Amino acid sequence: MGNFVGDIVICLLLLLSVSVIFGTSEVIKLFTNNGEEIFKTSTYNWVIRLCLNLLGYATVLLPGCLIYKYVRYTKYIQRSGKGCIPRLVHSCFVGHCETGLLDSPVYASNASTHVQRTFTQDALLLLYCFFGLQFSYLTWGYLQEKIMTQEYEDASGNKARFQDSQFLVFVNRILAFLISGLYLLIQRQPQHKTPLYKYAFCSLSNIMSSWCQYEALKYVSFPSQVLAKASKIIPVMLMGKIISHTTYEYYEYVTAILISIGMTLFMLDSSDHKNDGATTLSGVILLGGYLLLDSFTSTWQNALFTDYGVTSVQMMCAVNMFSCLLTAMSLFQQSSFPLIFSFMTTYPRFIVDCLLISICSASGQLYIFYTISKFGSITFVIMMTIRQGLAILLSCLTYHHEFTIVGVFGILLVFGSVFLQIYCNNRLRAIRRRRAAANSIKH
């Protein structure tokens, strides 16, 4: 009887919280529609869009939080049976905790392969991750800018520009979720033991950072955004200190500062920024939100890799599952899907661009999770920082932008700092191995 009552309480918490949020959202939408002209002319109309997005995400997150509190304080898990609701609750908030999990053949094989990699294998694997990330995200960046800046034209000659940033986030996640889910069904993986709710944190920060990145383009120049991304390695290291209590070597702080200085020299030397509009307060806030959220995402994912031994494909599937659920619920709640489908039927070229950007995003995410699982969040951020420099350099070569010796020095400083960190990492590993060998001989 107690289990049956607990199941009813969980269902009631779900229905009541969703109803409250939907009602609140309808009231806010009614208010914003009545003051539509005010919000269109306001510099801070992105705040209204942000609030509506957060309400959509709360439709999923608030019921989950309430159910978690109820399960925790009533000891529902200990009293639950084997029904559908108890199993779902167990997967979401407890996960699998079997003791023999790490001895499974697949996991043991992967772990031994990682430990036994030589320096040459490590370098080749790093190059594979590097070039995969560069190709995927340089192409994705080109398509992203194309969708956000170009005007689509229909058969009658009418032109329109696509404005819904959140739908682009949804499109970037849906194919990645389907591909990773299909891979998990086909390819045997280590047993998944991570509570599902832990993925919700990095999923929320991931979609919010992407949204801030899209929205920031409406308020800041492209060089300003690239410059902010280039210094992302520093907040990532700070997040590592706060979340995982990670300790870094002195040379890692030095290389982080050198990379930021090098990118700053190159960006300040770029001739493009001189013709761009002034950076607004809204743009600064959005860029700050992007840096903070994106740094949290990679650090939290790295912690899950370390604490639970989750594979990169499992991480990709779980994070994108929550991302699709959150963004789809928000788009549905704001009645955005009918307008988007109407835009697609009117401008078929938009559909092709959406498919291409989804493919690039899915392949890029495969490389992201694989890189983080093998080399950690700092190495991943260094690779993505280099991508920013390559994007600007490619633009200079393609469109014949001028840059002086200061810009060349900035690029060399960035690449030199990366190679310095790789060299120092390998030197430090060699020293630790020699010390460990010497201690084992003494004992």
N, C-alpha and C positions, 0 to 999 in steps of 0.2 A: 504493500500500500504506500509506503514511504517513497519508493522509487517512482510510482505512478504519479504521486503528488508533485514530486520534483520535476518530472517531465512536463506536467501541466504548467508549473510555475515558469519554466524556461520558455515555453511557447507563449505564455502571456507576456513575459518581459520582452520577447521579440516583437510581438504584435503591437504592444502599447508604445514602445520606444519608436518603432518605425512610423506609427500613426502620428505621434507628436511631431516628429521631424518633418513629415510630409505636410502636416498642417502649417507648421512654421514657415516652411519653404513657400507654400502657396500665398501666405500673407505677405512675405517679402517680395515675391514676384509681382503681386498686385500693386504693392507700393512702388516698386521700381518701374513698372509699366506706366503708372500715373505720372511719374516724374522722369519719364524717359529722356526728354530734352535736356533736363538738368544734368543727368548722368552722362549724356553724350558730350556735353560741353565741359564737364569737370575734368581737371587734370588727374584726379584720383578715382576715376570710374573703375579702375582695375580693382579697387578695394571691394566694390559691390560684386564684381565677378568672382573675386576670391571668396567672399562670404557665401555666395551661392554654391560655389564648388565645395567648400568645406561642409556646408549643410548636406550636400549629396554624399560626401564621404562619411559623414556622421550617421547616415542611414545604415551603414554597415558597421561602423566602428562602435557607436554607442550601444547597440544591442550586445555586441561582443563583449564590451567592457562590463556591462551589467550582469551578463551571464557568468563571466569570469569571477566577479565578486560573489555572486550567489553560490557558484560551485565551490569556491574557496572556503567560504565561511560556514557552509552547511555540510561540508564533506560529502558532496554528492557523488564523487568518483568512488569512494569507498563503499557506498551503499548501492551503486548502480548495477544494473543487470547487463544483459547482452543485446538489448534492443538497438534500434537505429539511432535514437537520440543519444543514449549513453556512449555508443561507439564514436559518434561524431564529436561529442564533447571531449572524450578521451583523446582523440586525435588532435583536436584543436588546442587543448590546454595542457596535456601531459606528454603526448608522443609515445614512442616505443622505447622502453628502457631495459630490454633484455641484456643480460650480462655478457653473453657470448657473441654479441653483434660484431665487434671489431675483429673477430677471428674468421669472419666469413671469407670464402675464397676470393671473391672479387675485391673486397676491401683490402685484404692482406696483399694481394697482387699489386694493387695500385700503390699502397703504402711503401712496399719494398722497392717498386720502380722509382718512386720519388726519392727514397733515401740513397739508392745506388747510382743516381745520375752523376756522370763525370762532368768536368768543366766544359768539355766540347759539347756534350749533350745538352747541358744547361744553356750554353750560348746559342745552339741551334734552336732550342725550344723558345728562348727569348726572342730570337729573330722571327720565328714563326708567329708568335703572338704579336710582335711589333708590326710586321707587314700586314697581318690580318686586320688588326685594329685600324691601321692607317688607311687601307683600301676601303674598308667598310664605312668608316666615319667621314673620310674625305668626300666620298660619294654621297653619303647621307646628308652632310652639311650643304653640299651643292643643291640637293633636292629640297632640303628644308628652306633654304633661302629662296629658291625658285617658287615654292608654294606660297610663302609668306609675302613675297614682293610683287609677283607678276599678276597681271589681270587676265583672267580667262575669258575667251570670246566664244559665243555660240554661233549657230548657223546664220542667225539674223544680224550678226555684227554687234550684239549687245555685250558689254564687258562688265565683269564683276571681280572682286577680290575676296578670297576666302579669309575669314577673320577668327574662326573658332579654334583657339589654341588647344583647348582640351581634347577636341576630337582628334587632332594630330597626335597627341599623347596616346589616346586610345588605339589609334591605327598602328602606332609603333609597337604596341604591346601585344595585340591580339594574335598576330602571326607568330611572334616569338613564343607565346604560350602554347599554341597548337603544335609547333614544331618540337618543342621540348617535351610536351606531353606525349606525342607520338613516339619520340625517341625512348622515353621511359617505358612505354608499352612493349617496344621491340627489343631493346637492349637491357640485359639484366644489370641491376644496380645493387649496391649495398643497401641493406634495409634502412629505410628512412626513420630516424628516431627523434627529429626535431619537432617540438610543439608548433603547430601551424601558426598560432597567433604571433610568434616571434618574427615571422616574415612580414607581418602587417606594418611593422615600424619602418623597415627599409623600403617597403613598397610605397607607403604614404610619402616618405621623404623623396623617393625617386620621382613620383609623378608630380609632386609639388615643385621640385627643382626643375623639372622639364618645363612645367607651366611658367615658372618665373623666367626661365631662359627665353621662351617664346615671347612673353609679354614685355620683357626688357628691351627687345628689339624695337618696340614702338616708342621708346623714350630715350635710348642711348645709341651712340654711334657704334658701328661694328668694331672699330679698333678698341673702344672702351670696354666692350664685352670680352674681346679676346684678351685684353690686358688683365681683366679680372680673373678670367679662367686660368691664365698663366701662373698666377700666384696661389692657385688652389692647393698646392702641395703643403703650404704652411698651415691652413686650417685643418687639413687632413691629419697632419701630425699632432695638432692640438686635440682633435677629436680622439685620436688614438690614445693620447694621454688621459683624457677624461673618461672614455668608455671602457677601453681595454687595459688602462694603466700601462701602456706600452712604453718601454724605455728605448731611446734612440741614442746612437753614438754621436759624438761631436761633429764628425764629418758629414752626417746626414743633415744636421742643421745648416752647416756651411754650404753644402750643395743645394739645399732648398733655397737659401738666400741668393746664391749665385744664379740659379735658374730664373728666379724672379727678376733679378737685376738685368740679366741678359735679355729676357723677353721685354722688359720695360725699355731698354735701350733701342731694341728693334722697333717696338711699337711707336715710341716717341719720334723715331726717325722716319716712320712711314709718312709719305706725303698725303695719304688719303684722309687722315684724321683732321687735317687743316681745313677741309671743306665741310666737315660734318657739323651738325647743330650741337648746341651746348647740352651737356649731360644734365638731366633734370633730377629733382629729388626723388621722384617716383622710380626713375631708372636706377638710382643708387640703392634704394631700398630693395628693389627686385633683384638686383645683382648680388646684394648682400644676402638675401634669402636664398638665392641659387647656390652661392658658395657654401653657406652653412648647411643647407639641406643635402647637397651633393657630397660634401665631406662626410656627413653623418652616414649616408647610404653606403659608401664604400667601406667605411670603418666598421659599421655594424655587420655587413656581409662578411668581412674578414674575420670578425669575432665568431660568427656562426660556423664558418669553415673550420676554425680552430677548436671550438668547444664541442661541436657535434659531428665533425667528420663528414658533413654533407658534401655531395659531389656538385660540380658546377652545373650540370643539367638539372639536378633536383632543385638547386637554388634558383635557376632560371625559370623553371616551371612554376614553383611556388610563388616567387615574387611577382611574376607576370599574371598569375591567376588572381592575386589580390589587386593588382593594378587594373586589370580588365574589369573586375567586379566593382571597384571604387569608381573608375571613370565612367563605366556604363551606367551605373546607378545615378551618378551626378548628371550625365547627359539626358537620361530619361526623366529625371526629376525637373530639369529645366526645359523639357520639351524641345530639345535640340535636334533629335534624330529626324523628325519630319522636314525641318528646314535644310538639314545636311543632305538628305536623300533628294530633295528637290534641286539643290545645287548640283549634285552629281548627275542627275538626268539632264539638266540644262547644259552643263559643261562636262562632256565625257572625258576630256583630257585630264581632268582632275582625278578621275578614277585611276588612270594609268600612273599618275604621279604618286597616288596613295599606295598602289601596289608596289611600286619601286622603292619607295621610302620604307615600307614595311619589311621588304626583303633585306634591305641594307641594315635596318635596325635589328632584325632578328639575327643576322649573321654577326653584327657588331656585338650584340649581347652575349652570344656564344663565346666570343673572344674575351669579352669583359670578365665573365665569371670564371673562365678557364685561367685567365691571367692572374686574377685575384687569388684563386685557389692555389696556384703554383708559386707565385712570386710576392703576393701581398699587395695591399692597397697603395703603398708608396710607389712601388715600381709601376703599377697601373697608371697612377696619376702622372708620373714622369712621361710615360708613353703618350698619354693624352695631351700633356703639355707640349711635347714635341709636335704632335699633330697640329696644334694651333700655329706653331711656327712654320710648318710645312704648308699649311693652307695659305698663310700670308705670302710666303715665298713663291708658291705656285701662282698666286694672283699677280705678283710683281713680274714674274717671267712671262706670263700669258698676256698681260695688258700693258707691259713695258713701263711699270711704275719705277720711278727713280728712288734709289736708296744709297746712302753714302757709306763710308767706311765704318761709321758708328753702328749702322744697322748690321753690317757684316760681322763686326765684333760682337754684337749681341747674340747673333745666331751661333757663332763659334763658342761663345761663353756657355750657352745652353747645352750644346752637344758635348763640350768639354766637361761640364759639370756632371752630365749623365755618365760619361765614361769614367770619370773620377769615382763616382759612387759605386759603379760596377767593380772597378779595380779594388777599392777599399773593402767592399763586401767580401770579395774572394780572398783578399789578404787576411781579413779578420777570421773567416772560416778556417783557413789554413792554420793560423796561429792557434785557434781553439782546438783543432784536431790534434796538433802536435802536443799541446798541453794535456789533452785527455789521454793521448797515447803514453806520455811520460808518466802521468799519475797512475795509469793502470800497470805500468812496468814496476813502479816503486812498490805498489801493493801486491 
